[in-house]
Amino acid sequence: MEHFEGFSADTIDFLWELRMNNSREWMEQNRERYKTTLKEPFDRLAAALVQAGESYSGAEMASSISRINRDIRFSRDKSPYRSCRWVVLHGMQTVGTGWKLRPAFYFELNPESYTYGMGLYHATPLYLTTFRRKLAENPSAFLRIAKKIEKDAKYKLGGEEYRKIKDETLDPLLQSWYRKKELVVLATEPLGDVLFSAELPAFLTKEWKRLRELYQFLEGITEA
């Protein structure tokens, strides 16, 4: 596989045009363009990030890339395609879509911006119960990680919260984590030169290294 050399201006043009012309007819007319400007660059980016996996996670990683097709069976939005693309880097032990239940590093490209970070959107109730117990039993172990992220100007703690779950004995900063249904830390930036250069894998690797302690803490949580 060729090395990642950056996305092209046509990558962004393709995403904008897909957003405005989200139909099977348009996609069939632009299928080859999709392959060369979006699919193949993402495949090369994912390969580069897998190769660097141990440096930002401490372990060998695997990748999963979003499909361009949307599952519209249960959605009110019947647009057949995504006007964005993302890649996640996750532990080698996950099978199929099992990565959704575990922490993973994340990068997404949209027509107007890009997002990167780490977390998990589909934590099971048992995982979250174990996470909250760890916070309550040894709050200082996670407080240092939480403070480091809070001081970072780039990253924001996201995800929905439970309204009724709380532990007022915890530090206020830990309470914001304690209530979460989804444990995600993300940064969003406008389109920039790094996207169109061979430096993007190194940039993401450097950013994800800053989240390594959080990843290892979350990855160490088992549901047993």
C-alpha atoms as one frame of an Amber mdcrd trajectory, in Angstrom:
protein
   0.000   0.000   0.000   1.201   3.510  -0.773   2.132   5.861   2.060  -0.360
   8.498   3.167   0.498  11.801   1.458  -2.449  13.859   2.658  -5.983  14.451
   1.519  -6.614  16.589  -1.553  -8.759  19.648  -2.144 -11.077  17.362  -4.097
 -11.590  15.273  -0.944 -13.304  18.258   0.662 -15.126  19.171  -2.554 -16.409
  15.602  -2.780 -17.784  15.702   0.778 -19.498  19.058   0.170 -21.037  17.866
  -3.091 -22.171  14.614  -1.507 -23.883  16.578   1.242 -25.726  18.653  -1.371
 -26.450  15.738  -3.755 -27.004  12.816  -1.430 -28.491  10.299  -3.835 -27.598
   6.953  -5.355 -27.623   8.467  -8.817 -25.003  11.057  -7.870 -22.855   8.480
  -6.106 -22.869   6.133  -9.088 -21.664   8.991 -11.259 -18.880   9.739  -8.767
 -17.967   6.236  -7.612 -14.424   6.326  -8.965 -13.890   9.781  -7.521 -15.038
   8.499  -4.122 -12.487   5.705  -4.348  -9.506   7.886  -5.234 -10.244  10.994
  -3.131 -11.781   9.509   0.026 -11.580   5.726   0.385  -7.966   5.131  -0.613
  -6.515   8.059   1.396  -8.403   6.878   4.497  -7.095   3.344   4.001  -3.541
   4.687   3.845  -4.088   6.925   6.874  -5.450   4.007   8.901  -2.458   1.849
   7.967  -0.053   4.570   9.139  -1.911   4.983  12.439  -1.921   1.232  13.054
   1.831   1.169  12.483   2.312   3.851  15.155  -0.190   2.252  17.548   2.128
   1.258  20.376   3.476   4.798  20.708   0.087   6.306  21.596  -1.655   3.384
  23.277   1.085   1.150  24.623  -0.198  -1.822  22.654  -0.685  -3.059  19.116
  -3.783  -1.558  17.511  -6.286  -2.381  14.764  -8.401   0.019  12.712 -12.022
   0.284  11.612 -13.211   2.785   9.000 -16.762   3.990   8.558 -18.752   2.896
   5.552 -19.999   5.543   3.159 -23.467   3.943   3.199 -25.823   4.852   6.028
 -28.148   2.372   7.734 -31.482   4.096   7.112 -33.809   1.280   8.172 -34.787
   2.946  11.471 -33.862   6.551  10.703 -36.087   9.451   9.744 -33.222  10.783
   7.655 -33.276   8.668   4.483 -30.083  10.132   2.991 -28.270   7.021   1.745
 -24.682   8.231   2.359 -22.547   9.868   5.029 -21.033  13.217   4.072 -18.127
  12.533   6.432 -15.724   9.699   7.137 -14.056   8.472  10.309 -11.479   5.951
  11.439 -11.080   4.442  14.908  -8.013   2.723  16.339  -8.827   0.058  18.908
  -7.416  -2.949  20.706  -6.501  -6.028  18.706  -8.674  -8.259  20.899 -11.963
  -6.779  19.688 -13.875  -8.670  17.004 -16.206  -7.195  14.394 -18.050  -4.185
  15.808 -17.007  -5.084  19.355 -14.683  -2.059  19.346 -17.779   0.089  19.966
 -17.931  -1.266  23.518 -14.295  -0.443  24.316 -12.215   2.761  24.364 -10.799
   3.761  20.972  -8.916   6.644  19.351 -10.950   8.614  16.834 -10.499  10.843
  13.781 -13.318  12.210  11.610 -13.203  14.390   8.508 -16.167  16.605   7.612
 -16.586  19.136   4.786 -15.918  22.057   7.165 -13.835  20.626  10.025 -12.096
  17.633  11.528 -12.417  15.988  14.943 -10.023  13.778  16.891  -9.809  12.334
  20.366 -10.555   9.217  22.352 -13.337   7.491  24.253 -16.262   5.148  23.912
 -19.808   5.955  22.856 -21.419   2.611  23.595 -20.285   1.752  27.109 -22.438
  -0.961  28.629 -24.250  -0.332  31.930 -21.915  -2.848  33.595 -18.829  -1.047
  32.253 -20.114   2.289  33.565 -20.962   0.768  36.942 -17.409  -0.544  37.210
 -16.011   2.830  36.109 -18.024   4.678  38.772 -16.951   2.200  41.438 -13.298
   2.800  40.570 -13.800   6.554  40.855 -15.489   6.196  44.252 -12.970   3.701
  45.661  -9.805   5.535  44.579 -10.677   9.030  43.324  -7.087  10.311  43.388
  -6.060   7.732  40.757  -8.344   9.320  38.160  -8.361  12.917  39.399  -4.841
  13.543  38.093  -5.897  12.368  34.621  -9.085  14.432  34.709  -7.211  17.586
  35.773  -4.696  17.160  32.977  -7.479  16.989  30.388  -9.412  19.893  31.919
  -6.340  22.139  31.641  -5.882  21.241  27.975  -7.300  24.000  25.789  -8.072
  21.600  22.936  -9.999  18.740  24.446 -13.519  18.793  25.825 -15.328  16.108
  27.773 -18.457  15.200  25.829 -21.198  12.612  25.928 -24.638  12.438  27.496
 -25.148  12.328  31.244 -27.401  10.473  33.646 -29.489  12.995  35.568 -30.052
  10.971  38.708 -26.674   9.280  39.101 -24.281  11.289  41.261 -21.851  11.078
  44.152 -21.531  14.411  45.931 -18.624  13.155  48.007 -16.414  13.303  44.908
 -14.430  16.270  43.683 -16.663  18.383  41.363 -14.411  17.564  38.425 -14.853
  13.836  39.003 -18.615  14.258  39.334 -18.774  15.394  35.696 -17.167  12.078
  34.688 -19.181  10.050  37.187 -22.502  11.055  35.571 -21.529  10.200  31.997
 -23.318   7.678  29.781 -20.585   8.139  27.165 -16.939   8.744  27.992 -15.531
  10.820  25.138 -12.829  13.496  24.960 -12.733  15.319  21.615 -11.156  18.280
  19.858 -12.661  19.882  16.731 -10.718  22.190  14.422 -11.403  23.960  11.119
  -9.814  22.585   7.984  -6.063  23.202   8.009  -2.856  22.497   6.137  -2.029
  19.363   8.152  -4.942  17.527   6.508  -3.358  17.967   3.091   0.122  16.808
   4.059   1.945  13.615   4.900   2.254  14.932   8.473  -1.328  14.063   9.477
  -0.494  10.594  10.928   2.331  12.111  13.005   0.041  14.928  14.157  -2.680
  12.505  15.297  -0.123  10.216  16.929   1.295  13.157  18.895  -2.190  14.287
  19.966  -3.309  10.809  20.960  -0.178  10.348  23.083  -1.563  13.124  25.292
  -4.608  10.919  25.944  -2.639   7.746  26.556  -3.148   7.686  30.352  -6.898
   8.089  29.950  -6.990   5.345  27.325  -5.047   2.935  29.514  -7.278   3.672
  32.507 -10.448   3.030  30.502  -8.959   0.035  28.707  -8.076  -1.493  32.065
 -11.727  -1.619  33.133 -13.256  -5.071  32.796 -16.891  -6.029  33.213 -16.247
  -9.141  35.240
